[in-house]
């Protein structure tokens, strides 16, 4: 897997919390069932229209609320390529990396429109908007975190580092 991700953008605003991403009333269900309800409070057709590799772009404080990993897991189940936001709730950010879901902070993601085709270079922190012909700078992920994402999260990363199969 490369350190670049390319996909179509789905755009959201500020303060998208974990209950919006993964509604709590479905937590006892398997992740496949939970994923059917992802983002439904603000985008009822999200689960039907999102495709593997798509990129979520949001404003400030993405992933606030609960520290549970169901929010990251339902997005990973949909094979979201990455999330770009002005800022992330700290626990959401780290849980995303832990489950292998790339996250990038960008000063002003409002310049990216829904439907744009963007490419993210995680190592350089570069975000290229192929639709608009523009380029932006986001946060860079350290190489060891990129490797963690590429391997699928913290558990496979540690297994590799410790030589556990």
N, C-alpha and C positions, 0 to 999 in steps of 0.2 A: 504494500500500500504506500502510496506517495504521501508527501506532506501537503499536497494540494487537494482541494475539494471544489467541485464545480456543480452548481445546481440552480434550480429555479427558486425564486424568492416568494415566501408567504410573509406578509407584513402585519405586525401587531404593535400596539401602543405600549404605554408605561404600566408598571405594576401588574404584570401578568403573574398571578401567584400560582402555587402548586395545586390549589383546588380547582383553578381554571384548567390547568394543563391536564391534571388527572383527578377528576372529581372523587371526593372521599367516599361517597356512597357505593363506589364500585371496588374499593380496596380489597375486599374479600374474594373477588373474582380473579381468575387467571389473567395474566398480563394481556393476553389476546383480547379478552372481553373488556378489560379496562381501556385498552387502546381504541376500541370502538367509540369511546366517549371522550377521547382526548380533545381538548379545546372547545367542546360543544357549547359551553356557556357564551362564548364570543364568536364562534365560527362553527355552526351546527353541521356543516358539510366537510369539516376538516379531514376526518378519517376516510371519507370517500374520495377526496380530491388530491390529498398529499401523495407524492410518489417517492420511492427510494432516491436518496441523494438530494432531495429538496432542502432548502436552507430557510430557517426561520430568522427574521430580522425584527427586532423589537426595540423599544425605548429603554427607559431607566427601570432598574429594580426587577429585572426578569427573574422569576423563580422564587419570589419572596414567599413566606408562609412556612409550611411544614418542612421538616428536615427529611421526611421520608423520601426514598428513592423511586417511588412509583412514577413520579412525574418524568424523571429521566428515562425510566424503563419503557414507558408508553411511547415516548418520542423515539427511543432506540428501536422499539418494535416496528415503528413506521419507517425505520431506516433513514431518519433525518440525517443529512450530511453534516450539518453544523448549525449552531445558533450564533448570531451576531446581535449584540445589544449594546446600548450605551453603558449599561452597568447590570451586574448580576447580584442577586443575593449571594452572600459568601458561601453558605452551605450548598446552595444549588450549584454554584460554580464547581466546587470541589467534588460533589457527588457526580456531576456530569463527567468530569475527567475519570473518576473512579469506575464508571460503567462504560467508558470508551466513547463518550459523546463530546465532540470538539465544541468549545465555546471561545468566542473572540469578542473582546470589547472594542468598540469603535466610538470615537467622540461624538459624531453626529450621523447616526444611521438613518435619519429622516431623508437623506438624499437618495437612498435606495428605494425604488418603487416595487410594489408587488408585481410579480411576473418577470422582473429583470432576471437575466442570467448572470450570475456572479461566480467568480473563482476566488478562493481563499488560499493563500499560501501561509500555512500555520507557522512555519519556521521564520518567515520574514515579516509576518503580520500584515501582509499586503492583501488588499481586497480589490479585485479588478471587476468592474461592472462592464461586461461585454455588451450589454444592451445600450448603455449610455456612452460607452467609450471613455469611462473615467476610472480613476484609481484612487484608493484611499489607504490610509495607514491605520491598522488596528493593533491590538496587542499581539506580541509574539509569544508562542508557547515554547518553553525550553525543550530541548531535544528529548530528554527523558520522559516528559509528559506527552510529547508526540508519539514516542514509542509506546507508551502506556495506552494511548487512544488507539493506535494502530493494532495493538495486540488484543484489544477488546476490553480493556479496563485494568484495574488494580490487581485482581486475582490472577489473570493470565500473565501479567507483567511480573509479579512476584514469583510465580511458578517458574517462569523462564530464568529469572535472576538467581533463583535458588536451585535450579536444575531439577525441578519436580515436574513429572509428566502428568 
